[in-house]
Amino acid sequence: MTSPAMNEQRQEPVRIDVGFDFECLTACEAFGGGWAFTKHWQGLGDLLGHRPGWHFDIVNDGEAMWSIGAFGASRMKITLNQDGSYHCHDHDEDSDADFGELAEVEAWLVPREERKRIPA
């Protein structure tokens, strides 16, 4: 059992699990840039929601993101930039890429995706 002082020192990330349905879009409105980006989040949901290992989360100080990794890990993530473009980050390679179209996002993730499902 931890003491209250220990809990104050260790800040747990905030994580809100949501299903890919209306709650997801409500979460995106609150944490993902507002209703102006709804079509972007819906597009990502259509692209990633059925793919094994991908999950949608709200983390840290309210960052909405799609990520892939075994047991809820985030080895690769996709978020939105302020201009509505897609920001892709590969944690293993410590690399970033920005794209304006979902087809570009898919072309970026396909060669990386399978190995991200395996625990690091």
Biopython code that builds the backbone (N, CA, C, O; Angstrom):
import numpy as np
from Bio.PDB.StructureBuilder import StructureBuilder

atoms = [
    (1, "MET", "N", (0.848, -1.185, 0.000)),
    (1, "MET", "CA", (0.000, 0.000, 0.000)),
    (1, "MET", "C", (0.885, 1.236, 0.000)),
    (1, "MET", "O", (1.883, 1.289, 0.719)),
    (2, "THR", "N", (0.528, 2.219, -0.795)),
    (2, "THR", "CA", (1.336, 3.427, -0.876)),
    (2, "THR", "C", (0.748, 4.507, 0.009)),
    (2, "THR", "O", (-0.459, 4.555, 0.245)),
    (3, "SER", "N", (1.618, 5.363, 0.487)),
    (3, "SER", "CA", (1.161, 6.462, 1.334)),
    (3, "SER", "C", (0.618, 7.575, 0.459)),
    (3, "SER", "O", (0.944, 7.633, -0.727)),
    (4, "PRO", "N", (-0.213, 8.474, 1.017)),
    (4, "PRO", "CA", (-0.719, 9.598, 0.224)),
    (4, "PRO", "C", (0.411, 10.456, -0.328)),
    (4, "PRO", "O", (0.291, 10.998, -1.427)),
    (5, "ALA", "N", (1.508, 10.589, 0.415)),
    (5, "ALA", "CA", (2.631, 11.395, -0.064)),
    (5, "ALA", "C", (3.238, 10.780, -1.320)),
    (5, "ALA", "O", (3.617, 11.504, -2.240)),
    (6, "MET", "N", (3.335, 9.444, -1.370)),
    (6, "MET", "CA", (3.877, 8.783, -2.553)),
    (6, "MET", "C", (2.972, 9.002, -3.746)),
    (6, "MET", "O", (3.456, 9.205, -4.859)),
    (7, "ASN", "N", (1.658, 8.965, -3.531)),
    (7, "ASN", "CA", (0.716, 9.176, -4.630)),
    (7, "ASN", "C", (0.829, 10.590, -5.195)),
    (7, "ASN", "O", (0.644, 10.791, -6.395)),
    (8, "GLU", "N", (1.130, 11.570, -4.346)),
    (8, "GLU", "CA", (1.275, 12.939, -4.815)),
    (8, "GLU", "C", (2.517, 13.097, -5.682)),
    (8, "GLU", "O", (2.527, 13.918, -6.599)),
    (9, "GLN", "N", (3.561, 12.325, -5.408)),
    (9, "GLN", "CA", (4.798, 12.426, -6.157)),
    (9, "GLN", "C", (4.682, 11.762, -7.525)),
    (9, "GLN", "O", (5.252, 12.250, -8.501)),
    (10, "ARG", "N", (3.969, 10.684, -7.600)),
    (10, "ARG", "CA", (3.854, 9.929, -8.845)),
    (10, "ARG", "C", (2.558, 10.310, -9.534)),
    (10, "ARG", "O", (1.470, 10.029, -9.031)),
    (11, "GLN", "N", (2.675, 10.944, -10.676)),
    (11, "GLN", "CA", (1.484, 11.355, -11.413)),
    (11, "GLN", "C", (1.169, 10.316, -12.467)),
    (11, "GLN", "O", (1.942, 10.117, -13.404)),
    (12, "GLU", "N", (0.044, 9.658, -12.316)),
    (12, "GLU", "CA", (-0.414, 8.665, -13.284)),
    (12, "GLU", "C", (-0.973, 9.384, -14.504)),
    (12, "GLU", "O", (-1.622, 10.420, -14.363)),
    (13, "PRO", "N", (-0.730, 8.846, -15.710)),
    (13, "PRO", "CA", (-1.358, 9.457, -16.880)),
    (13, "PRO", "C", (-2.870, 9.290, -16.813)),
    (13, "PRO", "O", (-3.380, 8.276, -16.335)),
    (14, "VAL", "N", (-3.562, 10.286, -17.292)),
    (14, "VAL", "CA", (-5.013, 10.219, -17.346)),
    (14, "VAL", "C", (-5.383, 9.414, -18.578)),
    (14, "VAL", "O", (-4.920, 9.720, -19.677)),
    (15, "ARG", "N", (-6.201, 8.401, -18.414)),
    (15, "ARG", "CA", (-6.611, 7.572, -19.539)),
    (15, "ARG", "C", (-8.111, 7.338, -19.436)),
    (15, "ARG", "O", (-8.623, 6.889, -18.410)),
    (16, "ILE", "N", (-8.784, 7.648, -20.505)),
    (16, "ILE", "CA", (-10.228, 7.448, -20.568)),
    (16, "ILE", "C", (-10.487, 6.472, -21.695)),
    (16, "ILE", "O", (-10.258, 6.804, -22.858)),
    (17, "ASP", "N", (-10.956, 5.285, -21.384)),
    (17, "ASP", "CA", (-11.272, 4.306, -22.413)),
    (17, "ASP", "C", (-12.624, 4.635, -23.008)),
    (17, "ASP", "O", (-13.597, 4.862, -22.289)),
    (18, "VAL", "N", (-12.674, 4.659, -24.322)),
    (18, "VAL", "CA", (-13.936, 4.894, -25.018)),
    (18, "VAL", "C", (-14.049, 3.908, -26.154)),
    (18, "VAL", "O", (-13.044, 3.494, -26.733)),
    (19, "GLY", "N", (-15.266, 3.535, -26.471)),
    (19, "GLY", "CA", (-15.495, 2.687, -27.625)),
    (19, "GLY", "C", (-15.554, 3.556, -28.866)),
    (19, "GLY", "O", (-15.747, 4.768, -28.767)),
    (20, "PHE", "N", (-15.387, 2.946, -30.044)),
    (20, "PHE", "CA", (-15.485, 3.730, -31.263)),
    (20, "PHE", "C", (-16.954, 3.874, -31.630)),
    (20, "PHE", "O", (-17.500, 3.102, -32.418)),
    (21, "ASP", "N", (-17.562, 4.863, -31.050)),
    (21, "ASP", "CA", (-18.955, 5.190, -31.308)),
    (21, "ASP", "C", (-19.140, 6.659, -30.957)),
    (21, "ASP", "O", (-18.181, 7.429, -31.024)),
    (22, "PHE", "N", (-20.329, 7.059, -30.590)),
    (22, "PHE", "CA", (-20.591, 8.464, -30.307)),
    (22, "PHE", "C", (-19.701, 8.994, -29.190)),
    (22, "PHE", "O", (-19.273, 10.147, -29.248)),
    (23, "GLU", "N", (-19.408, 8.174, -28.166)),
    (23, "GLU", "CA", (-18.563, 8.632, -27.075)),
    (23, "GLU", "C", (-17.179, 9.022, -27.589)),
    (23, "GLU", "O", (-16.587, 9.986, -27.105)),
    (24, "CYS", "N", (-16.668, 8.287, -28.555)),
    (24, "CYS", "CA", (-15.366, 8.611, -29.137)),
    (24, "CYS", "C", (-15.413, 9.998, -29.759)),
    (24, "CYS", "O", (-14.495, 10.794, -29.559)),
    (25, "LEU", "N", (-16.449, 10.296, -30.499)),
    (25, "LEU", "CA", (-16.543, 11.605, -31.132)),
    (25, "LEU", "C", (-16.737, 12.706, -30.103)),
    (25, "LEU", "O", (-16.243, 13.818, -30.288)),
    (26, "THR", "N", (-17.437, 12.416, -29.036)),
    (26, "THR", "CA", (-17.585, 13.391, -27.957)),
    (26, "THR", "C", (-16.237, 13.649, -27.309)),
    (26, "THR", "O", (-15.901, 14.794, -27.009)),
    (27, "ALA", "N", (-15.464, 12.596, -27.092)),
    (27, "ALA", "CA", (-14.117, 12.753, -26.538)),
    (27, "ALA", "C", (-13.246, 13.562, -27.493)),
    (27, "ALA", "O", (-12.456, 14.396, -27.051)),
    (28, "CYS", "N", (-13.381, 13.327, -28.786)),
    (28, "CYS", "CA", (-12.596, 14.079, -29.775)),
    (28, "CYS", "C", (-12.967, 15.554, -29.764)),
    (28, "CYS", "O", (-12.107, 16.416, -29.947)),
    (29, "GLU", "N", (-14.249, 15.847, -29.548)),
    (29, "GLU", "CA", (-14.654, 17.245, -29.474)),
    (29, "GLU", "C", (-13.969, 17.922, -28.292)),
    (29, "GLU", "O", (-13.464, 19.038, -28.413)),
    (30, "ALA", "N", (-13.955, 17.243, -27.157)),
    (30, "ALA", "CA", (-13.386, 17.833, -25.949)),
    (30, "ALA", "C", (-11.862, 17.870, -25.971)),
    (30, "ALA", "O", (-11.260, 18.832, -25.494)),
    (31, "PHE", "N", (-11.231, 16.832, -26.520)),
    (31, "PHE", "CA", (-9.780, 16.710, -26.404)),
    (31, "PHE", "C", (-9.045, 16.688, -27.743)),
    (31, "PHE", "O", (-7.817, 16.764, -27.765)),
    (32, "GLY", "N", (-9.754, 16.587, -28.837)),
    (32, "GLY", "CA", (-9.104, 16.419, -30.127)),
    (32, "GLY", "C", (-9.249, 17.585, -31.080)),
    (32, "GLY", "O", (-9.116, 17.409, -32.292)),
    (33, "GLY", "N", (-9.517, 18.769, -30.563)),
    (33, "GLY", "CA", (-9.565, 19.943, -31.426)),
    (33, "GLY", "C", (-10.950, 20.469, -31.734)),
    (33, "GLY", "O", (-11.084, 21.447, -32.469)),
    (34, "GLY", "N", (-11.983, 19.846, -31.194)),
    (34, "GLY", "CA", (-13.342, 20.330, -31.414)),
    (34, "GLY", "C", (-14.009, 19.697, -32.623)),
    (34, "GLY", "O", (-13.427, 18.859, -33.312)),
    (35, "TRP", "N", (-15.253, 20.121, -32.864)),
    (35, "TRP", "CA", (-16.052, 19.539, -33.939)),
    (35, "TRP", "C", (-15.458, 19.802, -35.319)),
    (35, "TRP", "O", (-15.767, 19.086, -36.271)),
    (36, "ALA", "N", (-14.614, 20.815, -35.435)),
    (36, "ALA", "CA", (-13.995, 21.098, -36.738)),
    (36, "ALA", "C", (-13.162, 19.926, -37.232)),
    (36, "ALA", "O", (-12.934, 19.788, -38.434)),
    (37, "PHE", "N", (-12.702, 19.076, -36.308)),
    (37, "PHE", "CA", (-11.860, 17.944, -36.674)),
    (37, "PHE", "C", (-12.590, 16.606, -36.636)),
    (37, "PHE", "O", (-11.959, 15.552, -36.726)),
    (38, "THR", "N", (-13.900, 16.640, -36.503)),
    (38, "THR", "CA", (-14.671, 15.398, -36.425)),
    (38, "THR", "C", (-14.417, 14.496, -37.624)),
    (38, "THR", "O", (-14.214, 13.294, -37.455)),
    (39, "LYS", "N", (-14.425, 15.050, -38.829)),
    (39, "LYS", "CA", (-14.227, 14.218, -40.021)),
    (39, "LYS", "C", (-12.836, 13.579, -40.014)),
    (39, "LYS", "O", (-12.668, 12.468, -40.517)),
    (40, "HIS", "N", (-11.852, 14.257, -39.459)),
    (40, "HIS", "CA", (-10.504, 13.696, -39.374)),
    (40, "HIS", "C", (-10.473, 12.499, -38.413)),
    (40, "HIS", "O", (-9.888, 11.459, -38.717)),
    (41, "TRP", "N", (-11.115, 12.669, -37.243)),
    (41, "TRP", "CA", (-11.150, 11.570, -36.265)),
    (41, "TRP", "C", (-11.981, 10.410, -36.790)),
    (41, "TRP", "O", (-11.628, 9.250, -36.578)),
    (42, "GLN", "N", (-13.086, 10.711, -37.477)),
    (42, "GLN", "CA", (-13.887, 9.643, -38.073)),
    (42, "GLN", "C", (-13.077, 8.889, -39.121)),
    (42, "GLN", "O", (-13.146, 7.663, -39.200)),
    (43, "GLY", "N", (-12.325, 9.609, -39.910)),
    (43, "GLY", "CA", (-11.478, 8.975, -40.919)),
    (43, "GLY", "C", (-10.438, 8.057, -40.293)),
    (43, "GLY", "O", (-10.210, 6.947, -40.772)),
    (44, "LEU", "N", (-9.806, 8.528, -39.215)),
    (44, "LEU", "CA", (-8.841, 7.674, -38.517)),
    (44, "LEU", "C", (-9.527, 6.452, -37.920)),
    (44, "LEU", "O", (-8.983, 5.348, -37.961)),
    (45, "GLY", "N", (-10.712, 6.646, -37.368)),
    (45, "GLY", "CA", (-11.462, 5.513, -36.816)),
    (45, "GLY", "C", (-11.797, 4.492, -37.886)),
    (45, "GLY", "O", (-11.688, 3.288, -37.654)),
    (46, "ASP", "N", (-12.205, 4.963, -39.058)),
    (46, "ASP", "CA", (-12.507, 4.056, -40.164)),
    (46, "ASP", "C", (-11.257, 3.313, -40.621)),
    (46, "ASP", "O", (-11.322, 2.138, -40.980)),
    (47, "LEU", "N", (-10.115, 4.007, -40.607)),
    (47, "LEU", "CA", (-8.856, 3.412, -41.050)),
    (47, "LEU", "C", (-8.290, 2.430, -40.026)),
    (47, "LEU", "O", (-7.761, 1.383, -40.400)),
    (48, "LEU", "N", (-8.396, 2.761, -38.732)),
    (48, "LEU", "CA", (-7.677, 2.005, -37.704)),
    (48, "LEU", "C", (-8.547, 1.151, -36.793)),
    (48, "LEU", "O", (-8.062, 0.178, -36.214)),
    (49, "GLY", "N", (-9.815, 1.494, -36.657)),
    (49, "GLY", "CA", (-10.674, 0.840, -35.676)),
    (49, "GLY", "C", (-10.797, -0.661, -35.816)),
    (49, "GLY", "O", (-10.994, -1.352, -34.816)),
    (50, "HIS", "N", (-10.688, -1.182, -37.010)),
    (50, "HIS", "CA", (-10.842, -2.626, -37.239)),
    (50, "HIS", "C", (-9.502, -3.356, -37.293)),
    (50, "HIS", "O", (-9.471, -4.582, -37.403)),
    (51, "ARG", "N", (-8.402, -2.618, -37.217)),
    (51, "ARG", "CA", (-7.080, -3.229, -37.337)),
    (51, "ARG", "C", (-6.606, -3.708, -35.973)),
    (51, "ARG", "O", (-6.691, -2.957, -35.001)),
    (52, "PRO", "N", (-6.110, -4.936, -35.874)),
    (52, "PRO", "CA", (-5.660, -5.472, -34.587)),
    (52, "PRO", "C", (-4.561, -4.622, -33.960)),
    (52, "PRO", "O", (-3.624, -4.193, -34.633)),
    (53, "GLY", "N", (-4.695, -4.391, -32.673)),
    (53, "GLY", "CA", (-3.675, -3.685, -31.912)),
    (53, "GLY", "C", (-3.867, -2.191, -31.786)),
    (53, "GLY", "O", (-3.264, -1.562, -30.916)),
    (54, "TRP", "N", (-4.701, -1.604, -32.643)),
    (54, "TRP", "CA", (-4.919, -0.159, -32.574)),
    (54, "TRP", "C", (-5.950, 0.165, -31.509)),
    (54, "TRP", "O", (-6.929, -0.563, -31.349)),
    (55, "HIS", "N", (-5.740, 1.253, -30.778)),
    (55, "HIS", "CA", (-6.694, 1.695, -29.765)),
    (55, "HIS", "C", (-6.695, 3.211, -29.688)),
    (55, "HIS", "O", (-5.685, 3.864, -29.951)),
    (56, "PHE", "N", (-7.832, 3.753, -29.327)),
    (56, "PHE", "CA", (-8.011, 5.197, -29.176)),
    (56, "PHE", "C", (-7.965, 5.520, -27.694)),
    (56, "PHE", "O", (-8.617, 4.855, -26.889)),
    (57, "ASP", "N", (-7.201, 6.534, -27.335)),
    (57, "ASP", "CA", (-7.063, 6.916, -25.924)),
    (57, "ASP", "C", (-7.022, 8.432, -25.784)),
    (57, "ASP", "O", (-6.686, 9.159, -26.719)),
    (58, "ILE", "N", (-7.375, 8.879, -24.591)),
    (58, "ILE", "CA", (-7.117, 10.245, -24.155)),
    (58, "ILE", "C", (-6.079, 10.091, -23.054)),
    (58, "ILE", "O", (-6.343, 9.428, -22.050)),
    (59, "VAL", "N", (-4.905, 10.688, -23.220)),
    (59, "VAL", "CA", (-3.797, 10.490, -22.286)),
    (59, "VAL", "C", (-3.260, 11.818, -21.764)),
    (59, "VAL", "O", (-3.558, 12.890, -22.290)),
    (60, "ASN", "N", (-2.468, 11.706, -20.723)),
    (60, "ASN", "CA", (-1.735, 12.822, -20.128)),
    (60, "ASN", "C", (-2.637, 14.009, -19.838)),
    (60, "ASN", "O", (-3.572, 13.881, -19.047)),
    (61, "ASP", "N", (-2.394, 15.133, -20.437)),
    (61, "ASP", "CA", (-3.186, 16.332, -20.163)),
    (61, "ASP", "C", (-4.321, 16.522, -21.147)),
    (61, "ASP", "O", (-4.729, 17.651, -21.419)),
    (62, "GLY", "N", (-4.834, 15.422, -21.684)),
    (62, "GLY", "CA", (-5.965, 15.495, -22.595)),
    (62, "GLY", "C", (-5.594, 15.386, -24.054)),
    (62, "GLY", "O", (-6.223, 16.018, -24.903)),
    (63, "GLU", "N", (-4.591, 14.602, -24.358)),
    (63, "GLU", "CA", (-4.192, 14.388, -25.749)),
    (63, "GLU", "C", (-4.972, 13.213, -26.326)),
    (63, "GLU", "O", (-4.893, 12.095, -25.816)),
    (64, "ALA", "N", (-5.720, 13.471, -27.387)),
    (64, "ALA", "CA", (-6.443, 12.403, -28.083)),
    (64, "ALA", "C", (-5.491, 11.772, -29.083)),
    (64, "ALA", "O", (-4.768, 12.471, -29.792)),
    (65, "MET", "N", (-5.494, 10.438, -29.137)),
    (65, "MET", "CA", (-4.597, 9.776, -30.088)),
    (65, "MET", "C", (-5.045, 8.356, -30.367)),
    (65, "MET", "O", (-5.693, 7.709, -29.546)),
    (66, "TRP", "N", (-4.681, 7.895, -31.546)),
    (66, "TRP", "CA", (-4.763, 6.492, -31.905)),
    (66, "TRP", "C", (-3.356, 5.944, -31.769)),
    (66, "TRP", "O", (-2.403, 6.578, -32.222)),
    (67, "SER", "N", (-3.207, 4.776, -31.153)),
    (67, "SER", "CA", (-1.884, 4.177, -31.046)),
    (67, "SER", "C", (-1.981, 2.665, -31.167)),
    (67, "SER", "O", (-3.053, 2.071, -31.055)),
    (68, "ILE", "N", (-0.826, 2.072, -31.398)),
    (68, "ILE", "CA", (-0.736, 0.624, -31.527)),
    (68, "ILE", "C", (0.368, 0.122, -30.615)),
    (68, "ILE", "O", (1.411, 0.756, -30.455)),
    (69, "GLY", "N", (0.109, -1.025, -30.025)),
    (69, "GLY", "CA", (1.077, -1.678, -29.157)),
    (69, "GLY", "C", (0.372, -2.710, -28.306)),
    (69, "GLY", "O", (-0.786, -2.533, -27.926)),
    (70, "ALA", "N", (1.067, -3.774, -28.013)),
    (70, "ALA", "CA", (0.497, -4.848, -27.204)),
    (70, "ALA", "C", (0.202, -4.353, -25.789)),
    (70, "ALA", "O", (0.952, -3.554, -25.229)),
    (71, "PHE", "N", (-0.883, -4.833, -25.230)),
    (71, "PHE", "CA", (-1.281, -4.550, -23.848)),
    (71, "PHE", "C", (-1.437, -3.055, -23.588)),
    (71, "PHE", "O", (-1.117, -2.583, -22.497)),
    (72, "GLY", "N", (-1.920, -2.315, -24.566)),
    (72, "GLY", "CA", (-2.185, -0.885, -24.399)),
    (72, "GLY", "C", (-0.982, 0.013, -24.579)),
    (72, "GLY", "O", (-1.078, 1.221, -24.359)),
    (73, "ALA", "N", (0.147, -0.545, -24.973)),
    (73, "ALA", "CA", (1.339, 0.268, -25.197)),
    (73, "ALA", "C", (1.142, 1.180, -26.404)),
    (73, "ALA", "O", (0.256, 0.957, -27.228)),
    (74, "SER", "N", (1.969, 2.192, -26.491)),
    (74, "SER", "CA", (1.913, 3.116, -27.616)),
    (74, "SER", "C", (3.274, 3.134, -28.302)),
    (74, "SER", "O", (4.116, 3.985, -28.014)),
    (75, "ARG", "N", (3.475, 2.191, -29.207)),
    (75, "ARG", "CA", (4.744, 2.113, -29.933)),
    (75, "ARG", "C", (4.738, 2.995, -31.175)),
    (75, "ARG", "O", (5.785, 3.360, -31.709)),
    (76, "MET", "N", (3.543, 3.322, -31.614)),
    (76, "MET", "CA", (3.367, 4.210, -32.753)),
    (76, "MET", "C", (2.037, 4.923, -32.531)),
    (76, "MET", "O", (1.056, 4.292, -32.139)),
    (77, "LYS", "N", (1.994, 6.237, -32.778)),
    (77, "LYS", "CA", (0.742, 6.958, -32.537)),
    (77, "LYS", "C", (0.446, 7.931, -33.662)),
    (77, "LYS", "O", (1.328, 8.376, -34.397)),
    (78, "ILE", "N", (-0.841, 8.239, -33.761)),
    (78, "ILE", "CA", (-1.310, 9.203, -34.747)),
    (78, "ILE", "C", (-2.218, 10.190, -34.027)),
    (78, "ILE", "O", (-3.175, 9.802, -33.359)),
    (79, "THR", "N", (-1.902, 11.470, -34.174)),
    (79, "THR", "CA", (-2.686, 12.555, -33.595)),
    (79, "THR", "C", (-2.979, 13.562, -34.700)),
    (79, "THR", "O", (-2.599, 13.362, -35.854)),
    (80, "LEU", "N", (-3.653, 14.636, -34.338)),
    (80, "LEU", "CA", (-3.921, 15.704, -35.296)),
    (80, "LEU", "C", (-3.131, 16.950, -34.934)),
    (80, "LEU", "O", (-2.990, 17.292, -33.760)),
    (81, "ASN", "N", (-2.618, 17.622, -35.953)),
    (81, "ASN", "CA", (-1.990, 18.925, -35.768)),
    (81, "ASN", "C", (-3.072, 19.998, -35.727)),
    (81, "ASN", "O", (-4.230, 19.734, -36.052)),
    (82, "GLN", "N", (-2.694, 21.197, -35.331)),
    (82, "GLN", "CA", (-3.631, 22.325, -35.249)),
    (82, "GLN", "C", (-4.297, 22.645, -36.590)),
    (82, "GLN", "O", (-5.409, 23.171, -36.620)),
    (83, "ASP", "N", (-3.623, 22.331, -37.689)),
    (83, "ASP", "CA", (-4.192, 22.628, -39.005)),
    (83, "ASP", "C", (-5.028, 21.471, -39.564)),
    (83, "ASP", "O", (-5.518, 21.547, -40.690)),
    (84, "GLY", "N", (-5.191, 20.391, -38.771)),
    (84, "GLY", "CA", (-5.991, 19.254, -39.220)),
    (84, "GLY", "C", (-5.197, 18.196, -39.955)),
    (84, "GLY", "O", (-5.755, 17.173, -40.352)),
    (85, "SER", "N", (-3.905, 18.417, -40.147)),
    (85, "SER", "CA", (-3.079, 17.373, -40.764)),
    (85, "SER", "C", (-2.794, 16.287, -39.726)),
    (85, "SER", "O", (-2.955, 16.503, -38.525)),
    (86, "TYR", "N", (-2.380, 15.146, -40.196)),
    (86, "TYR", "CA", (-2.146, 13.985, -39.342)),
    (86, "TYR", "C", (-0.677, 13.939, -38.928)),
    (86, "TYR", "O", (0.220, 14.007, -39.768)),
    (87, "HIS", "N", (-0.446, 13.824, -37.630)),
    (87, "HIS", "CA", (0.918, 13.713, -37.104)),
    (87, "HIS", "C", (1.148, 12.266, -36.690)),
    (87, "HIS", "O", (0.426, 11.731, -35.849)),
    (88, "CYS", "N", (2.150, 11.640, -37.280)),
    (88, "CYS", "CA", (2.475, 10.241, -37.012)),
    (88, "CYS", "C", (3.826, 10.171, -36.314)),
    (88, "CYS", "O", (4.789, 10.807, -36.742)),
    (89, "HIS", "N", (3.889, 9.401, -35.249)),
    (89, "HIS", "CA", (5.140, 9.251, -34.501)),
    (89, "HIS", "C", (5.424, 7.777, -34.279)),
    (89, "HIS", "O", (4.570, 7.033, -33.797)),
    (90, "ASP", "N", (6.628, 7.364, -34.635)),
    (90, "ASP", "CA", (7.098, 6.003, -34.392)),
    (90, "ASP", "C", (8.057, 6.069, -33.211)),
    (90, "ASP", "O", (9.171, 6.577, -33.337)),
    (91, "HIS", "N", (7.622, 5.553, -32.059)),
    (91, "HIS", "CA", (8.433, 5.622, -30.838)),
    (91, "HIS", "C", (9.721, 4.824, -30.963)),
    (91, "HIS", "O", (10.765, 5.264, -30.480)),
    (92, "ASP", "N", (9.669, 3.671, -31.596)),
    (92, "ASP", "CA", (10.858, 2.828, -31.709)),
    (92, "ASP", "C", (11.943, 3.494, -32.550)),
    (92, "ASP", "O", (13.129, 3.394, -32.234)),
    (93, "GLU", "N", (11.538, 4.165, -33.609)),
    (93, "GLU", "CA", (12.495, 4.839, -34.492)),
    (93, "GLU", "C", (12.745, 6.286, -34.072)),
    (93, "GLU", "O", (13.647, 6.941, -34.593)),
    (94, "ASP", "N", (11.939, 6.785, -33.123)),
    (94, "ASP", "CA", (11.964, 8.180, -32.704)),
    (94, "ASP", "C", (11.893, 9.096, -33.928)),
    (94, "ASP", "O", (12.700, 10.010, -34.097)),
    (95, "SER", "N", (10.905, 8.818, -34.769)),
    (95, "SER", "CA", (10.725, 9.593, -35.993)),
    (95, "SER", "C", (9.303, 10.118, -36.088)),
    (95, "SER", "O", (8.372, 9.521, -35.547)),
    (96, "ASP", "N", (9.144, 11.232, -36.775)),
    (96, "ASP", "CA", (7.858, 11.886, -36.959)),
    (96, "ASP", "C", (7.608, 12.143, -38.438)),
    (96, "ASP", "O", (8.539, 12.318, -39.224)),
    (97, "ALA", "N", (6.334, 12.162, -38.794)),
    (97, "ALA", "CA", (5.932, 12.503, -40.150)),
    (97, "ALA", "C", (4.550, 13.158, -40.088)),
    (97, "ALA", "O", (3.716, 12.787, -39.262)),
    (98, "ASP", "N", (4.320, 14.117, -40.950)),
    (98, "ASP", "CA", (3.034, 14.797, -41.033)),
    (98, "ASP", "C", (2.464, 14.619, -42.435)),
    (98, "ASP", "O", (3.180, 14.716, -43.432)),
    (99, "PHE", "N", (1.152, 14.356, -42.489)),
    (99, "PHE", "CA", (0.489, 14.096, -43.760)),
    (99, "PHE", "C", (-0.849, 14.814, -43.804)),
    (99, "PHE", "O", (-1.496, 15.019, -42.777)),
    (100, "GLY", "N", (-1.250, 15.192, -45.006)),
    (100, "GLY", "CA", (-2.531, 15.853, -45.192)),
    (100, "GLY", "C", (-3.667, 14.913, -45.533)),
    (100, "GLY", "O", (-4.835, 15.273, -45.390)),
    (101, "GLU", "N", (-3.339, 13.707, -45.983)),
    (101, "GLU", "CA", (-4.355, 12.761, -46.445)),
    (101, "GLU", "C", (-4.230, 11.415, -45.730)),
    (101, "GLU", "O", (-3.131, 10.982, -45.381)),
    (102, "LEU", "N", (-5.370, 10.764, -45.520)),
    (102, "LEU", "CA", (-5.371, 9.448, -44.877)),
    (102, "LEU", "C", (-4.624, 8.397, -45.694)),
    (102, "LEU", "O", (-4.009, 7.499, -45.119)),
    (103, "ALA", "N", (-4.664, 8.491, -46.995)),
    (103, "ALA", "CA", (-3.939, 7.530, -47.828)),
    (103, "ALA", "C", (-2.440, 7.607, -47.550)),
    (103, "ALA", "O", (-1.750, 6.588, -47.581)),
    (104, "GLU", "N", (-1.931, 8.810, -47.278)),
    (104, "GLU", "CA", (-0.515, 8.976, -46.939)),
    (104, "GLU", "C", (-0.216, 8.374, -45.566)),
    (104, "GLU", "O", (0.832, 7.761, -45.362)),
    (105, "VAL", "N", (-1.145, 8.554, -44.631)),
    (105, "VAL", "CA", (-0.989, 7.968, -43.294)),
    (105, "VAL", "C", (-0.915, 6.446, -43.413)),
    (105, "VAL", "O", (-0.046, 5.814, -42.812)),
    (106, "GLU", "N", (-1.824, 5.864, -44.185)),
    (106, "GLU", "CA", (-1.837, 4.415, -44.345)),
    (106, "GLU", "C", (-0.552, 3.917, -45.005)),
    (106, "GLU", "O", (-0.014, 2.888, -44.597)),
    (107, "ALA", "N", (-0.062, 4.615, -45.999)),
    (107, "ALA", "CA", (1.187, 4.216, -46.652)),
    (107, "ALA", "C", (2.354, 4.264, -45.666)),
    (107, "ALA", "O", (3.273, 3.451, -45.763)),
    (108, "TRP", "N", (2.330, 5.204, -44.722)),
    (108, "TRP", "CA", (3.375, 5.317, -43.708)),
    (108, "TRP", "C", (3.291, 4.183, -42.692)),
    (108, "TRP", "O", (4.312, 3.620, -42.298)),
    (109, "LEU", "N", (2.067, 3.846, -42.267)),
    (109, "LEU", "CA", (1.940, 2.875, -41.178)),
    (109, "LEU", "C", (2.046, 1.420, -41.615)),
    (109, "LEU", "O", (2.497, 0.584, -40.832)),
    (110, "VAL", "N", (1.646, 1.093, -42.833)),
    (110, "VAL", "CA", (1.612, -0.305, -43.277)),
    (110, "VAL", "C", (2.949, -1.031, -43.101)),
    (110, "VAL", "O", (2.954, -2.138, -42.565)),
    (111, "PRO", "N", (4.078, -0.463, -43.526)),
    (111, "PRO", "CA", (5.330, -1.217, -43.355)),
    (111, "PRO", "C", (5.788, -1.341, -41.904)),
    (111, "PRO", "O", (6.641, -2.178, -41.609)),
    (112, "ARG", "N", (5.255, -0.548, -41.005)),
    (112, "ARG", "CA", (5.656, -0.556, -39.601)),
    (112, "ARG", "C", (4.697, -1.331, -38.698)),
    (112, "ARG", "O", (5.091, -1.835, -37.647)),
    (113, "GLU", "N", (3.449, -1.419, -39.116)),
    (113, "GLU", "CA", (2.345, -1.850, -38.268)),
    (113, "GLU", "C", (2.517, -3.240, -37.655)),
    (113, "GLU", "O", (2.307, -3.402, -36.453)),
    (114, "GLU", "N", (2.883, -4.220, -38.427)),
    (114, "GLU", "CA", (2.928, -5.606, -37.931)),
    (114, "GLU", "C", (3.898, -5.759, -36.762)),
    (114, "GLU", "O", (3.567, -6.415, -35.774)),
    (115, "ARG", "N", (5.072, -5.174, -36.854)),
    (115, "ARG", "CA", (6.062, -5.337, -35.779)),
    (115, "ARG", "C", (5.667, -4.572, -34.518)),
    (115, "ARG", "O", (6.185, -4.865, -33.440)),
    (116, "LYS", "N", (4.771, -3.610, -34.626)),
    (116, "LYS", "CA", (4.322, -2.847, -33.450)),
    (116, "LYS", "C", (3.352, -3.660, -32.593)),
    (116, "LYS", "O", (3.149, -3.342, -31.421)),
    (117, "ARG", "N", (2.758, -4.691, -33.157)),
    (117, "ARG", "CA", (1.831, -5.540, -32.392)),
    (117, "ARG", "C", (2.581, -6.469, -31.436)),
    (117, "ARG", "O", (1.996, -6.975, -30.478)),
    (118, "ILE", "N", (3.851, -6.693, -31.687)),
    (118, "ILE", "CA", (4.662, -7.604, -30.888)),
    (118, "ILE", "C", (5.223, -6.831, -29.690)),
    (118, "ILE", "O", (5.758, -5.737, -29.874)),
    (119, "PRO", "N", (5.118, -7.362, -28.483)),
    (119, "PRO", "CA", (5.676, -6.636, -27.331)),
    (119, "PRO", "C", (7.166, -6.322, -27.518)),
    (119, "PRO", "O", (7.942, -7.158, -27.980)),
    (120, "ALA", "N", (7.533, -5.110, -27.149)),
    (120, "ALA", "CA", (8.941, -4.673, -27.301)),
    (120, "ALA", "C", (9.832, -5.316, -26.254)),
    (120, "ALA", "O", (11.037, -5.065, -26.231)),
]
sb = StructureBuilder()
sb.init_structure("model")
sb.init_model(0)
sb.init_chain("A")
sb.init_seg("    ")
for serial, (resi, resn, name, xyz) in enumerate(atoms, 1):
    if name == "N":
        sb.init_residue(resn, " ", resi, " ")
    sb.init_atom(name, np.array(xyz, "f"), 0.0, 1.0, " ", f" {name:<3s}", serial, name[0])
structure = sb.get_structure()
